[in-house]
Amino acid sequence: LDMLLLRTAARRVRARSLGGVASCVGALQAVHDSGLPWWLAISASTIGARTLLLPATVMARRASARLAAARPQLGRANRLLLQALRKRETDRAGRLRAAGLYMRAVHATLRAYGANPATAVLLTPAVHVPTFVAFALSVRELCDTAEDFHVGGMLWFLDLAVPDDTWVLPLLSVAAAYANLSGASTENRLTFALAVRHAAQLSLVTAFPVTLQLPSGFLVYWLSSAGFTASSSAVFRALDDRARRLPGARGVPAGPADERGPRP
């Protein structure tokens, strides 16, 4: 019975994923049928999809800014907790009380600043990773079903169904993604977020041999997506700098923490 339930669940997940891929393939085909060559259809679809996801990006940036604003108070709560634990090494009840006070202080700080760690750290990958996978599977499907996909490229990557033997597209894609991660690391100094970005940068380098085997059509998507990320990040940074220079600007609104900050 357990195996039957597992198989049924697996079929449902597979059907849903295939349905999403079929929708993505249909959208790409519709853009291509409008008269655009395949490489331009992929780029245009990528820009359109990323534009639709901009509200989630804005939400994640605001959440990251609020969490960064709360970081000094959270650090003070951590230091007070460590001091309390050192003083009560043999007092189990006292250590539990200190931990309870710490949790209440953290909760009060996050609430005062309107910060949500899950939104700040997980929203962006939760939104963009499925899109990345959907485009990858869609390009793989088009490699097998669209005959003109083999002549849908341009310049040196005419065949979008095969890897780029010149390494130009793989190098550009990895370099652009690495640069975007570096830019995100300078904006977000949260320890966990930095660790995630460093791990992602390392995976880009170590997985480069795999990137060389990806079809050119998918690399066109990847490069277009990385270019959109770089452009939108530059616009967001310019808007943030302009907002900081406005008279009376105080950065991210954080409720009562703007004046003195919450006390743990």
C-alpha positions as CSV (number, residue, x, y, z in Angstrom):
1,L,0.0,0.0,0.0
2,D,2.8,2.4,0.9
3,M,4.6,1.7,-2.4
4,L,1.3,2.3,-4.3
5,L,0.8,5.7,-2.6
6,L,4.4,6.7,-3.4
7,R,4.0,5.7,-7.0
8,T,0.7,7.6,-7.2
9,A,2.3,10.7,-5.7
10,A,5.2,10.5,-8.1
11,R,2.9,10.3,-11.1
12,R,1.0,13.4,-9.9
13,V,4.2,15.4,-9.4
14,R,5.5,14.2,-12.8
15,A,2.2,15.2,-14.5
16,R,2.2,18.6,-12.9
17,S,5.9,19.2,-13.9
18,L,5.2,18.0,-17.5
19,G,2.2,20.3,-17.6
20,G,4.3,23.3,-16.6
21,V,6.9,22.4,-19.3
22,A,4.2,22.0,-21.9
23,S,2.9,25.4,-21.1
24,C,6.4,26.9,-21.3
25,V,7.0,25.1,-24.7
26,G,3.6,26.4,-25.9
27,A,4.5,30.0,-24.9
28,L,7.9,29.7,-26.7
29,Q,6.3,28.3,-29.8
30,A,3.7,31.1,-29.8
31,V,6.4,33.7,-29.6
32,H,8.3,32.0,-32.4
33,D,5.2,31.7,-34.6
34,S,4.8,35.5,-34.4
35,G,7.8,35.8,-36.7
36,L,10.8,35.9,-34.4
37,P,13.7,33.5,-34.9
38,W,14.2,30.9,-32.1
39,W,17.1,32.7,-30.4
40,L,15.2,36.0,-30.3
41,A,12.0,34.2,-29.2
42,I,13.9,32.6,-26.3
43,S,15.3,36.0,-25.3
44,A,12.0,37.8,-25.6
45,S,10.2,35.1,-23.6
46,T,12.9,35.2,-20.9
47,I,12.6,39.0,-20.5
48,G,8.8,38.7,-20.4
49,A,8.9,35.9,-17.7
50,R,11.4,37.9,-15.6
51,T,9.3,41.0,-15.9
52,L,6.3,39.1,-14.5
53,L,8.5,38.0,-11.6
54,L,9.6,41.5,-10.7
55,P,7.1,42.0,-7.9
56,A,8.6,39.0,-6.1
57,T,12.1,40.4,-6.7
58,V,11.0,43.8,-5.2
59,M,9.4,42.0,-2.2
60,A,12.6,40.0,-1.6
61,R,14.8,43.1,-1.8
62,R,12.6,45.0,0.7
63,A,12.7,42.0,3.1
64,S,16.5,41.8,2.8
65,A,16.8,45.5,3.6
66,R,14.5,45.2,6.7
67,L,16.4,42.2,7.9
68,A,19.7,44.0,7.4
69,A,18.4,47.0,9.4
70,A,17.4,44.6,12.3
71,R,20.8,42.9,12.3
72,P,22.5,45.1,14.9
73,Q,19.7,44.5,17.4
74,L,19.7,40.7,16.6
75,G,23.5,40.7,17.2
76,R,23.1,42.4,20.5
77,A,20.5,39.8,21.5
78,N,23.0,37.0,20.5
79,R,25.7,38.5,22.7
80,L,23.4,38.8,25.7
81,L,22.3,35.2,25.2
82,L,25.9,34.0,25.2
83,Q,26.8,36.0,28.3
84,A,23.7,34.6,30.1
85,L,24.6,31.0,29.1
86,R,28.2,31.4,30.3
87,K,27.0,32.7,33.7
88,R,24.6,29.8,34.1
89,E,26.6,26.8,32.9
90,T,25.3,24.6,35.7
91,D,21.9,26.2,36.0
92,R,19.7,24.3,33.5
93,A,16.5,26.2,34.5
94,G,18.3,29.5,34.1
95,R,19.7,28.6,30.7
96,L,16.1,27.7,29.6
97,R,14.8,31.0,30.8
98,A,17.6,32.8,29.0
99,A,16.8,31.0,25.8
100,G,13.1,31.9,26.2
101,L,14.0,35.6,26.7
102,Y,16.2,35.4,23.7
103,M,13.5,34.0,21.4
104,R,11.0,36.6,22.6
105,A,13.6,39.4,21.9
106,V,14.3,38.1,18.4
107,H,10.6,37.8,17.7
108,A,10.0,41.4,19.0
109,T,12.9,42.7,16.9
110,L,11.8,41.1,13.7
111,R,8.2,42.3,14.3
112,A,9.4,45.9,15.1
113,Y,11.4,46.1,11.9
114,G,8.8,44.2,9.8
115,A,11.5,41.7,8.9
116,N,10.9,38.2,7.6
117,P,14.0,36.0,7.3
118,A,12.2,33.4,5.1
119,T,11.1,36.0,2.6
120,A,14.5,37.7,2.6
121,V,16.5,34.5,1.9
122,L,14.2,32.0,0.3
123,L,11.7,34.0,-1.9
124,T,14.1,34.7,-4.8
125,P,15.3,31.0,-5.2
126,A,11.8,29.7,-4.7
127,V,10.6,31.9,-7.6
128,H,13.5,31.7,-10.0
129,V,14.7,28.1,-9.7
130,P,11.4,26.6,-11.0
131,T,11.5,29.1,-13.9
132,F,15.1,28.1,-14.6
133,V,14.2,24.4,-14.6
134,A,11.1,24.9,-16.8
135,F,13.1,26.7,-19.4
136,A,15.8,24.0,-19.3
137,L,13.3,21.2,-19.9
138,S,11.4,23.3,-22.5
139,V,14.6,23.8,-24.6
140,R,15.3,20.1,-24.3
141,E,11.8,19.3,-25.6
142,L,12.2,21.8,-28.5
143,C,15.5,20.1,-29.4
144,D,13.6,16.9,-30.1
145,T,10.3,18.3,-31.5
146,A,11.1,21.6,-33.4
147,E,12.9,20.9,-36.6
148,D,13.8,24.5,-37.3
149,F,15.4,24.7,-33.8
150,H,18.5,23.4,-35.4
151,V,18.8,26.5,-37.6
152,G,17.2,28.9,-35.2
153,G,20.4,30.5,-33.9
154,M,22.7,33.1,-35.4
155,L,26.4,33.8,-36.0
156,W,28.5,31.0,-34.6
157,F,25.6,29.2,-32.7
158,L,23.3,28.5,-35.6
159,D,22.2,25.1,-34.2
160,L,20.4,25.7,-30.9
161,A,20.1,22.0,-30.2
162,V,23.8,21.3,-29.8
163,P,26.5,22.7,-27.4
164,D,28.6,25.7,-28.3
165,D,31.9,24.2,-29.4
166,T,33.6,27.6,-29.2
167,W,32.8,27.9,-25.5
168,V,31.8,31.5,-26.0
169,L,28.2,31.1,-24.8
170,P,29.1,28.9,-21.7
171,L,31.8,31.3,-20.7
172,L,29.6,34.4,-21.0
173,S,26.7,32.7,-19.2
174,V,28.8,31.5,-16.2
175,A,30.7,34.9,-16.1
176,A,27.4,36.8,-16.1
177,A,25.9,34.6,-13.4
178,Y,29.0,34.8,-11.2
179,A,29.1,38.6,-11.6
180,N,25.4,38.9,-10.6
181,L,26.1,36.8,-7.5
182,S,29.0,39.0,-6.6
183,G,26.9,42.1,-6.9
184,A,24.2,40.5,-4.7
185,S,26.8,39.7,-2.1
186,T,27.9,43.3,-1.8
187,E,24.3,44.4,-1.3
188,N,23.4,41.7,1.3
189,R,25.8,41.3,4.2
190,L,23.7,38.7,6.0
191,T,25.8,35.7,7.0
192,F,23.5,33.0,5.7
193,A,22.8,34.8,2.5
194,L,26.5,35.3,1.9
195,A,27.2,31.6,2.5
196,V,24.5,30.6,0.0
197,R,25.9,33.0,-2.6
198,H,29.5,31.7,-2.1
199,A,28.2,28.2,-2.5
200,A,26.4,29.1,-5.7
201,Q,29.5,30.8,-7.1
202,L,31.6,27.7,-6.3
203,S,29.0,25.5,-8.0
204,L,29.1,27.6,-11.1
205,V,32.9,27.0,-11.4
206,T,32.9,23.3,-10.5
207,A,30.0,22.6,-12.8
208,F,31.5,24.3,-15.8
209,P,32.3,21.0,-17.6
210,V,28.5,20.3,-17.4
211,T,27.7,23.7,-18.7
212,L,29.8,23.0,-21.8
213,Q,27.4,20.2,-22.6
214,L,24.3,22.3,-22.5
215,P,22.5,23.1,-25.7
216,S,23.0,26.6,-27.1
217,G,19.3,27.3,-26.9
218,F,19.4,27.0,-23.1
219,L,22.5,29.1,-22.9
220,V,20.7,31.8,-24.8
221,Y,18.0,31.7,-22.1
222,W,20.6,31.7,-19.3
223,L,22.5,34.7,-20.8
224,S,19.3,36.6,-21.4
225,S,18.2,36.0,-17.8
226,A,21.6,37.0,-16.4
227,G,21.5,40.2,-18.5
228,F,18.0,41.0,-17.2
229,T,19.3,40.4,-13.6
230,A,22.2,42.8,-14.1
231,S,20.1,45.5,-15.7
232,S,17.3,45.3,-13.1
233,S,19.9,45.3,-10.2
234,A,21.5,48.4,-11.6
235,V,18.1,50.1,-11.8
236,F,17.3,49.1,-8.2
237,R,20.6,50.4,-6.9
238,A,20.1,53.7,-8.7
239,L,16.6,54.1,-7.2
240,D,17.9,53.2,-3.7
241,D,20.7,55.7,-4.0
242,R,18.3,58.4,-5.2
243,A,15.9,57.6,-2.3
244,R,18.8,57.9,0.2
245,R,19.7,61.4,-1.1
246,L,16.1,62.7,-0.7
247,P,15.7,65.2,2.1
248,G,14.6,63.5,5.3
249,A,15.3,60.0,3.9
250,R,16.0,57.5,6.7
251,G,16.4,54.3,4.7
252,V,14.0,51.4,5.2
253,P,11.0,52.2,7.4
254,A,11.2,50.0,10.5
255,G,8.4,51.1,12.8
256,P,9.4,52.0,16.3
257,A,13.0,50.8,15.6
258,D,13.7,54.0,13.6
259,E,14.3,56.0,16.7
260,R,15.9,53.8,19.3
261,G,15.5,50.2,18.1
262,P,13.9,47.4,20.0
263,R,15.5,46.4,23.3
264,P,16.0,42.7,23.8
